[in-house]
Amino acid sequence: MSDTFHTPPSVDPRLLEVLVCPVTRGRLRYDRERQELVSEGAKLAYPIREGVPILLPEDARPLD
């Protein structure tokens, strides 16, 4: 068994250029540290799981 740390997969930058918030249709900001796509307009952060953005409002984390 290996103790090697695996970095989370990153999101393809070309994909980030075309993805928009499903609520506002506005741009999303990639938060690499938290592995989220942030919509400032909707005040939501969408999770990225195994390199795949989950753009479902019900799965998003509300921003404070």
PQR file of N, CA, C, O and H, with PARSE charges and radii, in Angstrom:
ATOM      1  N   MET A   1       0.851  -1.180   0.000 -0.4000 1.5000
ATOM      2  CA  MET A   1       0.000   0.000   0.000 -0.0000 2.0000
ATOM      3  C   MET A   1       0.890   1.235   0.000  0.5500 1.7000
ATOM      4  O   MET A   1       1.853   1.323   0.763 -0.5500 1.4000
ATOM      5  N   SER A   2       0.559   2.179  -0.859 -0.4000 1.5000
ATOM      6  CA  SER A   2       1.385   3.363  -1.022 -0.0000 2.0000
ATOM      7  C   SER A   2       0.847   4.519  -0.188  0.5500 1.7000
ATOM      8  O   SER A   2      -0.362   4.682  -0.020 -0.5500 1.4000
ATOM      9  H   SER A   2      -0.223   2.108  -1.479  0.4000 1.0000
ATOM     10  N   ASP A   3       1.781   5.320   0.330 -0.4000 1.5000
ATOM     11  CA  ASP A   3       1.410   6.509   1.091 -0.0000 2.0000
ATOM     12  C   ASP A   3       1.520   7.751   0.223  0.5500 1.7000
ATOM     13  O   ASP A   3       1.548   8.867   0.741 -0.5500 1.4000
ATOM     14  H   ASP A   3       2.763   5.188   0.193  0.4000 1.0000
ATOM     15  N   THR A   4       1.583   7.572  -1.077 -0.4000 1.5000
ATOM     16  CA  THR A   4       1.744   8.692  -1.993 -0.0000 2.0000
ATOM     17  C   THR A   4       0.493   9.560  -1.979  0.5500 1.7000
ATOM     18  O   THR A   4      -0.631   9.064  -2.067 -0.5500 1.4000
ATOM     19  H   THR A   4       1.561   6.665  -1.498  0.4000 1.0000
ATOM     20  N   PHE A   5       0.714  10.866  -1.866 -0.4000 1.5000
ATOM     21  CA  PHE A   5      -0.385  11.823  -1.894 -0.0000 2.0000
ATOM     22  C   PHE A   5      -0.735  12.110  -3.342  0.5500 1.7000
ATOM     23  O   PHE A   5       0.147  12.397  -4.151 -0.5500 1.4000
ATOM     24  H   PHE A   5       1.626  11.268  -1.795  0.4000 1.0000
ATOM     25  N   HIS A   6      -2.007  12.037  -3.672 -0.4000 1.5000
ATOM     26  CA  HIS A   6      -2.463  12.328  -5.026 -0.0000 2.0000
ATOM     27  C   HIS A   6      -3.127  13.692  -5.053  0.5500 1.7000
ATOM     28  O   HIS A   6      -4.033  13.970  -4.268 -0.5500 1.4000
ATOM     29  H   HIS A   6      -2.723  11.804  -3.015  0.4000 1.0000
ATOM     30  N   THR A   7      -2.668  14.540  -5.963 -0.4000 1.5000
ATOM     31  CA  THR A   7      -3.303  15.845  -6.094 -0.0000 2.0000
ATOM     32  C   THR A   7      -4.623  15.673  -6.823  0.5500 1.7000
ATOM     33  O   THR A   7      -4.746  14.798  -7.679 -0.5500 1.4000
ATOM     34  H   THR A   7      -1.931  14.314  -6.600  0.4000 1.0000
ATOM     35  N   PRO A   8      -5.613  16.495  -6.496 -0.5600 1.5000
ATOM     36  CA  PRO A   8      -6.899  16.378  -7.180  0.2800 2.0000
ATOM     37  C   PRO A   8      -6.727  16.706  -8.656  0.5500 1.7000
ATOM     38  O   PRO A   8      -5.910  17.555  -9.012 -0.5500 1.4000
ATOM     39  N   PRO A   9      -7.484  16.046  -9.510 -0.5600 1.5000
ATOM     40  CA  PRO A   9      -7.377  16.357 -10.937  0.2800 2.0000
ATOM     41  C   PRO A   9      -7.818  17.790 -11.192  0.5500 1.7000
ATOM     42  O   PRO A   9      -8.744  18.294 -10.556 -0.5500 1.4000
ATOM     43  N   SER A  10      -7.150  18.428 -12.118 -0.4000 1.5000
ATOM     44  CA  SER A  10      -7.533  19.800 -12.423 -0.0000 2.0000
ATOM     45  C   SER A  10      -8.585  19.795 -13.530  0.5500 1.7000
ATOM     46  O   SER A  10      -8.795  18.795 -14.216 -0.5500 1.4000
ATOM     47  H   SER A  10      -6.398  18.019 -12.634  0.4000 1.0000
ATOM     48  N   VAL A  11      -9.222  20.925 -13.673 -0.4000 1.5000
ATOM     49  CA  VAL A  11     -10.263  21.076 -14.684 -0.0000 2.0000
ATOM     50  C   VAL A  11      -9.612  21.630 -15.946  0.5500 1.7000
ATOM     51  O   VAL A  11      -8.760  22.515 -15.875 -0.5500 1.4000
ATOM     52  H   VAL A  11      -9.051  21.737 -13.115  0.4000 1.0000
ATOM     53  N   ASP A  12     -10.010  21.116 -17.079 -0.4000 1.5000
ATOM     54  CA  ASP A  12      -9.488  21.567 -18.363 -0.0000 2.0000
ATOM     55  C   ASP A  12      -9.805  23.056 -18.531  0.5500 1.7000
ATOM     56  O   ASP A  12     -10.970  23.450 -18.471 -0.5500 1.4000
ATOM     57  H   ASP A  12     -10.702  20.398 -17.137  0.4000 1.0000
ATOM     58  N   PRO A  13      -8.778  23.883 -18.741 -0.5600 1.5000
ATOM     59  CA  PRO A  13      -9.016  25.333 -18.881  0.2800 2.0000
ATOM     60  C   PRO A  13      -9.979  25.675 -20.011  0.5500 1.7000
ATOM     61  O   PRO A  13     -10.708  26.661 -19.916 -0.5500 1.4000
ATOM     62  N   ARG A  14      -9.996  24.878 -21.080 -0.4000 1.5000
ATOM     63  CA  ARG A  14     -10.935  25.128 -22.187 -0.0000 2.0000
ATOM     64  C   ARG A  14     -12.369  24.928 -21.723  0.5500 1.7000
ATOM     65  O   ARG A  14     -13.278  25.627 -22.171 -0.5500 1.4000
ATOM     66  H   ARG A  14      -9.403  24.077 -21.157  0.4000 1.0000
ATOM     67  N   LEU A  15     -12.568  23.971 -20.825 -0.4000 1.5000
ATOM     68  CA  LEU A  15     -13.901  23.725 -20.284 -0.0000 2.0000
ATOM     69  C   LEU A  15     -14.354  24.915 -19.441  0.5500 1.7000
ATOM     70  O   LEU A  15     -15.520  25.309 -19.494 -0.5500 1.4000
ATOM     71  H   LEU A  15     -11.829  23.403 -20.461  0.4000 1.0000
ATOM     72  N   LEU A  16     -13.440  25.483 -18.669 -0.4000 1.5000
ATOM     73  CA  LEU A  16     -13.781  26.628 -17.818 -0.0000 2.0000
ATOM     74  C   LEU A  16     -14.225  27.832 -18.648  0.5500 1.7000
ATOM     75  O   LEU A  16     -15.019  28.652 -18.186 -0.5500 1.4000
ATOM     76  H   LEU A  16     -12.493  25.163 -18.626  0.4000 1.0000
ATOM     77  N   GLU A  17     -13.716  27.934 -19.863 -0.4000 1.5000
ATOM     78  CA  GLU A  17     -14.080  29.067 -20.720 -0.0000 2.0000
ATOM     79  C   GLU A  17     -15.533  29.004 -21.180  0.5500 1.7000
ATOM     80  O   GLU A  17     -16.139  30.040 -21.453 -0.5500 1.4000
ATOM     81  H   GLU A  17     -13.071  27.268 -20.238  0.4000 1.0000
ATOM     82  N   VAL A  18     -16.096  27.804 -21.269 -0.4000 1.5000
ATOM     83  CA  VAL A  18     -17.451  27.672 -21.803 -0.0000 2.0000
ATOM     84  C   VAL A  18     -18.510  27.409 -20.736  0.5500 1.7000
ATOM     85  O   VAL A  18     -19.700  27.599 -20.988 -0.5500 1.4000
ATOM     86  H   VAL A  18     -15.604  26.962 -21.047  0.4000 1.0000
ATOM     87  N   LEU A  19     -18.094  26.979 -19.558 -0.4000 1.5000
ATOM     88  CA  LEU A  19     -19.070  26.713 -18.497 -0.0000 2.0000
ATOM     89  C   LEU A  19     -19.617  28.013 -17.930  0.5500 1.7000
ATOM     90  O   LEU A  19     -18.884  28.989 -17.768 -0.5500 1.4000
ATOM     91  H   LEU A  19     -17.128  26.825 -19.353  0.4000 1.0000
ATOM     92  N   VAL A  20     -20.905  28.019 -17.632 -0.4000 1.5000
ATOM     93  CA  VAL A  20     -21.540  29.176 -16.995 -0.0000 2.0000
ATOM     94  C   VAL A  20     -22.395  28.680 -15.839  0.5500 1.7000
ATOM     95  O   VAL A  20     -22.738  27.500 -15.762 -0.5500 1.4000
ATOM     96  H   VAL A  20     -21.500  27.226 -17.764  0.4000 1.0000
ATOM     97  N   CYS A  21     -22.726  29.583 -14.956 -0.4000 1.5000
ATOM     98  CA  CYS A  21     -23.600  29.253 -13.835 -0.0000 2.0000
ATOM     99  C   CYS A  21     -24.988  28.911 -14.375  0.5500 1.7000
ATOM    100  O   CYS A  21     -25.532  29.672 -15.174 -0.5500 1.4000
ATOM    101  H   CYS A  21     -22.447  30.541 -15.018  0.4000 1.0000
ATOM    102  N   PRO A  22     -25.571  27.790 -13.961 -0.5600 1.5000
ATOM    103  CA  PRO A  22     -26.900  27.431 -14.449  0.2800 2.0000
ATOM    104  C   PRO A  22     -28.012  28.346 -13.923  0.5500 1.7000
ATOM    105  O   PRO A  22     -29.112  28.367 -14.474 -0.5500 1.4000
ATOM    106  N   VAL A  23     -27.726  29.092 -12.868 -0.4000 1.5000
ATOM    107  CA  VAL A  23     -28.730  29.987 -12.287 -0.0000 2.0000
ATOM    108  C   VAL A  23     -28.704  31.355 -12.970  0.5500 1.7000
ATOM    109  O   VAL A  23     -29.745  31.874 -13.372 -0.5500 1.4000
ATOM    110  H   VAL A  23     -26.832  29.075 -12.421  0.4000 1.0000
ATOM    111  N   THR A  24     -27.501  31.940 -13.098 -0.4000 1.5000
ATOM    112  CA  THR A  24     -27.385  33.301 -13.628 -0.0000 2.0000
ATOM    113  C   THR A  24     -26.894  33.368 -15.066  0.5500 1.7000
ATOM    114  O   THR A  24     -27.001  34.411 -15.710 -0.5500 1.4000
ATOM    115  H   THR A  24     -26.655  31.519 -12.771  0.4000 1.0000
ATOM    116  N   ARG A  25     -26.360  32.269 -15.571 -0.4000 1.5000
ATOM    117  CA  ARG A  25     -25.698  32.216 -16.882 -0.0000 2.0000
ATOM    118  C   ARG A  25     -24.440  33.085 -16.909  0.5500 1.7000
ATOM    119  O   ARG A  25     -23.932  33.423 -17.979 -0.5500 1.4000
ATOM    120  H   ARG A  25     -26.273  31.422 -15.048  0.4000 1.0000
ATOM    121  N   GLY A  26     -23.944  33.441 -15.724 -0.4000 1.5000
ATOM    122  CA  GLY A  26     -22.731  34.244 -15.616 -0.0000 2.0000
ATOM    123  C   GLY A  26     -21.476  33.385 -15.549  0.5500 1.7000
ATOM    124  O   GLY A  26     -21.546  32.159 -15.465 -0.5500 1.4000
ATOM    125  H   GLY A  26     -24.356  33.167 -14.855  0.4000 1.0000
ATOM    126  N   ARG A  27     -20.342  34.046 -15.586 -0.4000 1.5000
ATOM    127  CA  ARG A  27     -19.049  33.365 -15.540 -0.0000 2.0000
ATOM    128  C   ARG A  27     -18.821  32.701 -14.190  0.5500 1.7000
ATOM    129  O   ARG A  27     -19.377  33.108 -13.170 -0.5500 1.4000
ATOM    130  H   ARG A  27     -20.286  35.042 -15.654  0.4000 1.0000
ATOM    131  N   LEU A  28     -17.990  31.671 -14.212 -0.4000 1.5000
ATOM    132  CA  LEU A  28     -17.611  30.954 -13.000 -0.0000 2.0000
ATOM    133  C   LEU A  28     -16.122  31.136 -12.763  0.5500 1.7000
ATOM    134  O   LEU A  28     -15.326  31.144 -13.702 -0.5500 1.4000
ATOM    135  H   LEU A  28     -17.538  31.340 -15.040  0.4000 1.0000
ATOM    136  N   ARG A  29     -15.757  31.282 -11.497 -0.4000 1.5000
ATOM    137  CA  ARG A  29     -14.348  31.406 -11.106 -0.0000 2.0000
ATOM    138  C   ARG A  29     -13.911  30.075 -10.515  0.5500 1.7000
ATOM    139  O   ARG A  29     -14.596  29.511  -9.662 -0.5500 1.4000
ATOM    140  H   ARG A  29     -16.403  31.275 -10.734  0.4000 1.0000
ATOM    141  N   TYR A  30     -12.765  29.575 -10.973 -0.4000 1.5000
ATOM    142  CA  TYR A  30     -12.238  28.297 -10.494 -0.0000 2.0000
ATOM    143  C   TYR A  30     -11.448  28.521  -9.208  0.5500 1.7000
ATOM    144  O   TYR A  30     -10.471  29.270  -9.197 -0.5500 1.4000
ATOM    145  H   TYR A  30     -12.208  30.034 -11.666  0.4000 1.0000
ATOM    146  N   ASP A  31     -11.871  27.873  -8.132 -0.4000 1.5000
ATOM    147  CA  ASP A  31     -11.147  27.899  -6.860 -0.0000 2.0000
ATOM    148  C   ASP A  31     -10.408  26.564  -6.748  0.5500 1.7000
ATOM    149  O   ASP A  31     -10.976  25.552  -6.338 -0.5500 1.4000
ATOM    150  H   ASP A  31     -12.665  27.265  -8.142  0.4000 1.0000
ATOM    151  N   ARG A  32      -9.131  26.588  -7.123 -0.4000 1.5000
ATOM    152  CA  ARG A  32      -8.326  25.367  -7.170 -0.0000 2.0000
ATOM    153  C   ARG A  32      -8.192  24.732  -5.788  0.5500 1.7000
ATOM    154  O   ARG A  32      -8.275  23.510  -5.656 -0.5500 1.4000
ATOM    155  H   ARG A  32      -8.668  27.410  -7.457  0.4000 1.0000
ATOM    156  N   GLU A  33      -7.988  25.543  -4.771 -0.4000 1.5000
ATOM    157  CA  GLU A  33      -7.774  25.027  -3.411 -0.0000 2.0000
ATOM    158  C   GLU A  33      -8.989  24.249  -2.902  0.5500 1.7000
ATOM    159  O   GLU A  33      -8.845  23.175  -2.316 -0.5500 1.4000
ATOM    160  H   GLU A  33      -7.920  26.535  -4.878  0.4000 1.0000
ATOM    161  N   ARG A  34     -10.171  24.790  -3.126 -0.4000 1.5000
ATOM    162  CA  ARG A  34     -11.394  24.135  -2.627 -0.0000 2.0000
ATOM    163  C   ARG A  34     -12.035  23.200  -3.645  0.5500 1.7000
ATOM    164  O   ARG A  34     -13.008  22.509  -3.342 -0.5500 1.4000
ATOM    165  H   ARG A  34     -10.288  25.662  -3.602  0.4000 1.0000
ATOM    166  N   GLN A  35     -11.474  23.186  -4.867 -0.4000 1.5000
ATOM    167  CA  GLN A  35     -12.032  22.378  -5.951 -0.0000 2.0000
ATOM    168  C   GLN A  35     -13.513  22.698  -6.156  0.5500 1.7000
ATOM    169  O   GLN A  35     -14.390  21.840  -6.052 -0.5500 1.4000
ATOM    170  H   GLN A  35     -10.684  23.747  -5.114  0.4000 1.0000
ATOM    171  N   GLU A  36     -13.743  23.973  -6.453 -0.4000 1.5000
ATOM    172  CA  GLU A  36     -15.098  24.470  -6.684 -0.0000 2.0000
ATOM    173  C   GLU A  36     -15.096  25.464  -7.831  0.5500 1.7000
ATOM    174  O   GLU A  36     -14.075  26.074  -8.148 -0.5500 1.4000
ATOM    175  H   GLU A  36     -13.031  24.670  -6.538  0.4000 1.0000
ATOM    176  N   LEU A  37     -16.261  25.615  -8.445 -0.4000 1.5000
ATOM    177  CA  LEU A  37     -16.503  26.686  -9.395 -0.0000 2.0000
ATOM    178  C   LEU A  37     -17.451  27.660  -8.708  0.5500 1.7000
ATOM    179  O   LEU A  37     -18.541  27.283  -8.278 -0.5500 1.4000
ATOM    180  H   LEU A  37     -17.091  25.119  -8.187  0.4000 1.0000
ATOM    181  N   VAL A  38     -17.029  28.905  -8.608 -0.4000 1.5000
ATOM    182  CA  VAL A  38     -17.755  29.898  -7.823 -0.0000 2.0000
ATOM    183  C   VAL A  38     -18.525  30.847  -8.738  0.5500 1.7000
ATOM    184  O   VAL A  38     -17.978  31.408  -9.688 -0.5500 1.4000
ATOM    185  H   VAL A  38     -16.143  29.212  -8.957  0.4000 1.0000
ATOM    186  N   SER A  39     -19.805  31.008  -8.424 -0.4000 1.5000
ATOM    187  CA  SER A  39     -20.647  31.984  -9.099 -0.0000 2.0000
ATOM    188  C   SER A  39     -20.903  33.120  -8.119  0.5500 1.7000
ATOM    189  O   SER A  39     -21.670  32.976  -7.167 -0.5500 1.4000
ATOM    190  H   SER A  39     -20.249  30.552  -7.652  0.4000 1.0000
ATOM    191  N   GLU A  40     -20.250  34.249  -8.365 -0.4000 1.5000
ATOM    192  CA  GLU A  40     -20.433  35.411  -7.484 -0.0000 2.0000
ATOM    193  C   GLU A  40     -21.870  35.920  -7.576  0.5500 1.7000
ATOM    194  O   GLU A  40     -22.452  36.323  -6.569 -0.5500 1.4000
ATOM    195  H   GLU A  40     -19.627  34.366  -9.139  0.4000 1.0000
ATOM    196  N   GLY A  41     -22.444  35.902  -8.781 -0.4000 1.5000
ATOM    197  CA  GLY A  41     -23.795  36.403  -8.992 -0.0000 2.0000
ATOM    198  C   GLY A  41     -24.851  35.612  -8.232  0.5500 1.7000
ATOM    199  O   GLY A  41     -25.760  36.189  -7.635 -0.5500 1.4000
ATOM    200  H   GLY A  41     -21.971  35.574  -9.599  0.4000 1.0000
ATOM    201  N   ALA A  42     -24.726  34.290  -8.256 -0.4000 1.5000
ATOM    202  CA  ALA A  42     -25.706  33.430  -7.574 -0.0000 2.0000
ATOM    203  C   ALA A  42     -25.307  33.162  -6.128  0.5500 1.7000
ATOM    204  O   ALA A  42     -26.083  32.596  -5.359 -0.5500 1.4000
ATOM    205  H   ALA A  42     -23.988  33.821  -8.741  0.4000 1.0000
ATOM    206  N   LYS A  43     -24.086  33.574  -5.758 -0.4000 1.5000
ATOM    207  CA  LYS A  43     -23.555  33.324  -4.409 -0.0000 2.0000
ATOM    208  C   LYS A  43     -23.563  31.828  -4.084  0.5500 1.7000
ATOM    209  O   LYS A  43     -23.967  31.400  -3.002 -0.5500 1.4000
ATOM    210  H   LYS A  43     -23.455  34.034  -6.383  0.4000 1.0000
ATOM    211  N   LEU A  44     -23.088  31.037  -5.090 -0.4000 1.5000
ATOM    212  CA  LEU A  44     -23.013  29.584  -4.949 -0.0000 2.0000
ATOM    213  C   LEU A  44     -21.642  29.095  -5.382  0.5500 1.7000
ATOM    214  O   LEU A  44     -20.999  29.692  -6.245 -0.5500 1.4000
ATOM    215  H   LEU A  44     -22.759  31.385  -5.968  0.4000 1.0000
ATOM    216  N   ALA A  45     -21.203  27.997  -4.772 -0.4000 1.5000
ATOM    217  CA  ALA A  45     -19.958  27.338  -5.160 -0.0000 2.0000
ATOM    218  C   ALA A  45     -20.293  25.903  -5.538  0.5500 1.7000
ATOM    219  O   ALA A  45     -20.770  25.122  -4.715 -0.5500 1.4000
ATOM    220  H   ALA A  45     -21.726  27.512  -4.071  0.4000 1.0000
ATOM    221  N   TYR A  46     -20.032  25.570  -6.804 -0.4000 1.5000
ATOM    222  CA  TYR A  46     -20.345  24.243  -7.323 -0.0000 2.0000
ATOM    223  C   TYR A  46     -19.136  23.330  -7.134  0.5500 1.7000
ATOM    224  O   TYR A  46     -18.016  23.726  -7.458 -0.5500 1.4000
ATOM    225  H   TYR A  46     -19.644  26.205  -7.473  0.4000 1.0000
ATOM    226  N   PRO A  47     -19.335  22.122  -6.618 -0.5600 1.5000
ATOM    227  CA  PRO A  47     -18.210  21.226  -6.366  0.2800 2.0000
ATOM    228  C   PRO A  47     -17.639  20.641  -7.660  0.5500 1.7000
ATOM    229  O   PRO A  47     -18.327  20.520  -8.673 -0.5500 1.4000
ATOM    230  N   ILE A  48     -16.365  20.287  -7.587 -0.4000 1.5000
ATOM    231  CA  ILE A  48     -15.717  19.545  -8.664 -0.0000 2.0000
ATOM    232  C   ILE A  48     -15.315  18.216  -8.051  0.5500 1.7000
ATOM    233  O   ILE A  48     -14.527  18.171  -7.105 -0.5500 1.4000
ATOM    234  H   ILE A  48     -15.806  20.385  -6.764  0.4000 1.0000
ATOM    235  N   ARG A  49     -15.855  17.139  -8.589 -0.4000 1.5000
ATOM    236  CA  ARG A  49     -15.585  15.805  -8.055 -0.0000 2.0000
ATOM    237  C   ARG A  49     -14.851  14.983  -9.097  0.5500 1.7000
ATOM    238  O   ARG A  49     -15.364  14.738 -10.189 -0.5500 1.4000
ATOM    239  H   ARG A  49     -16.495  17.175  -9.357  0.4000 1.0000
ATOM    240  N   GLU A  50     -13.642  14.559  -8.746 -0.4000 1.5000
ATOM    241  CA  GLU A  50     -12.799  13.759  -9.641 -0.0000 2.0000
ATOM    242  C   GLU A  50     -12.629  14.438 -10.997  0.5500 1.7000
ATOM    243  O   GLU A  50     -12.649  13.786 -12.041 -0.5500 1.4000
ATOM    244  H   GLU A  50     -13.226  14.758  -7.859  0.4000 1.0000
ATOM    245  N   GLY A  51     -12.460  15.764 -10.962 -0.4000 1.5000
ATOM    246  CA  GLY A  51     -12.239  16.526 -12.180 -0.0000 2.0000
ATOM    247  C   GLY A  51     -13.492  16.896 -12.946  0.5500 1.7000
ATOM    248  O   GLY A  51     -13.405  17.518 -14.005 -0.5500 1.4000
ATOM    249  H   GLY A  51     -12.444  16.294 -10.114  0.4000 1.0000
ATOM    250  N   VAL A  52     -14.664  16.524 -12.428 -0.4000 1.5000
ATOM    251  CA  VAL A  52     -15.925  16.797 -13.127 -0.0000 2.0000
ATOM    252  C   VAL A  52     -16.723  17.855 -12.359  0.5500 1.7000
ATOM    253  O   VAL A  52     -17.090  17.631 -11.206 -0.5500 1.4000
ATOM    254  H   VAL A  52     -14.734  16.019 -11.568  0.4000 1.0000
ATOM    255  N   PRO A  53     -16.997  19.010 -12.989 -0.5600 1.5000
ATOM    256  CA  PRO A  53     -17.824  20.027 -12.331  0.2800 2.0000
ATOM    257  C   PRO A  53     -19.260  19.532 -12.183  0.5500 1.7000
ATOM    258  O   PRO A  53     -19.845  19.008 -13.131 -0.5500 1.4000
ATOM    259  N   ILE A  54     -19.818  19.702 -10.996 -0.4000 1.5000
ATOM    260  CA  ILE A  54     -21.203  19.325 -10.713 -0.0000 2.0000
ATOM    261  C   ILE A  54     -22.015  20.621 -10.654  0.5500 1.7000
ATOM    262  O   ILE A  54     -22.048  21.296  -9.625 -0.5500 1.4000
ATOM    263  H   ILE A  54     -19.343  20.128 -10.226  0.4000 1.0000
ATOM    264  N   LEU A  55     -22.668  20.958 -11.766 -0.4000 1.5000
ATOM    265  CA  LEU A  55     -23.362  22.248 -11.869 -0.0000 2.0000
ATOM    266  C   LEU A  55     -24.852  22.118 -11.570  0.5500 1.7000
ATOM    267  O   LEU A  55     -25.698  22.556 -12.349 -0.5500 1.4000
ATOM    268  H   LEU A  55     -22.641  20.410 -12.602  0.4000 1.0000
ATOM    269  N   LEU A  56     -25.150  21.518 -10.448 -0.4000 1.5000
ATOM    270  CA  LEU A  56     -26.526  21.396  -9.986 -0.0000 2.0000
ATOM    271  C   LEU A  56     -26.711  22.331  -8.791  0.5500 1.7000
ATOM    272  O   LEU A  56     -26.008  22.193  -7.790 -0.5500 1.4000
ATOM    273  H   LEU A  56     -24.463  21.162  -9.815  0.4000 1.0000
ATOM    274  N   PRO A  57     -27.643  23.275  -8.879 -0.5600 1.5000
ATOM    275  CA  PRO A  57     -27.835  24.216  -7.775  0.2800 2.0000
ATOM    276  C   PRO A  57     -28.078  23.525  -6.441  0.5500 1.7000
ATOM    277  O   PRO A  57     -27.650  24.029  -5.403 -0.5500 1.4000
ATOM    278  N   GLU A  58     -28.758  22.377  -6.448 -0.4000 1.5000
ATOM    279  CA  GLU A  58     -29.035  21.680  -5.190 -0.0000 2.0000
ATOM    280  C   GLU A  58     -27.779  21.057  -4.577  0.5500 1.7000
ATOM    281  O   GLU A  58     -27.773  20.735  -3.388 -0.5500 1.4000
ATOM    282  H   GLU A  58     -29.105  21.968  -7.292  0.4000 1.0000
ATOM    283  N   ASP A  59     -26.722  20.883  -5.364 -0.4000 1.5000
ATOM    284  CA  ASP A  59     -25.449  20.349  -4.854 -0.0000 2.0000
ATOM    285  C   ASP A  59     -24.454  21.447  -4.517  0.5500 1.7000
ATOM    286  O   ASP A  59     -23.384  21.171  -3.974 -0.5500 1.4000
ATOM    287  H   ASP A  59     -26.727  21.144  -6.330  0.4000 1.0000
ATOM    288  N   ALA A  60     -24.799  22.699  -4.838 -0.4000 1.5000
ATOM    289  CA  ALA A  60     -23.879  23.817  -4.615 -0.0000 2.0000
ATOM    290  C   ALA A  60     -23.872  24.238  -3.143  0.5500 1.7000
ATOM    291  O   ALA A  60     -24.840  24.053  -2.406 -0.5500 1.4000
ATOM    292  H   ALA A  60     -25.668  22.923  -5.279  0.4000 1.0000
ATOM    293  N   ARG A  61     -22.733  24.811  -2.757 -0.4000 1.5000
ATOM    294  CA  ARG A  61     -22.572  25.335  -1.401 -0.0000 2.0000
ATOM    295  C   ARG A  61     -22.875  26.841  -1.428  0.5500 1.7000
ATOM    296  O   ARG A  61     -22.276  27.578  -2.211 -0.5500 1.4000
ATOM    297  H   ARG A  61     -21.947  24.961  -3.356  0.4000 1.0000
ATOM    298  N   PRO A  62     -23.809  27.300  -0.570 -0.5600 1.5000
ATOM    299  CA  PRO A  62     -24.077  28.749  -0.522  0.2800 2.0000
ATOM    300  C   PRO A  62     -22.851  29.490   0.003  0.5500 1.7000
ATOM    301  O   PRO A  62     -22.186  29.035   0.933 -0.5500 1.4000
ATOM    302  N   LEU A  63     -22.565  30.637  -0.608 -0.4000 1.5000
ATOM    303  CA  LEU A  63     -21.470  31.480  -0.143 -0.0000 2.0000
ATOM    304  C   LEU A  63     -21.972  32.409   0.952  0.5500 1.7000
ATOM    305  O   LEU A  63     -23.108  32.882   0.907 -0.5500 1.4000
ATOM    306  H   LEU A  63     -23.106  31.007  -1.363  0.4000 1.0000
ATOM    307  N   ASP A  64     -21.130  32.661   1.921 -0.4000 1.5000
ATOM    308  CA  ASP A  64     -21.509  33.561   3.022 -0.0000 2.0000
ATOM    309  C   ASP A  64     -21.451  35.008   2.592  0.5500 1.7000
ATOM    310  O   ASP A  64     -21.737  35.901   3.390 -0.5500 1.4000
ATOM    311  H   ASP A  64     -20.208  32.277   1.957  0.4000 1.0000
TER
END
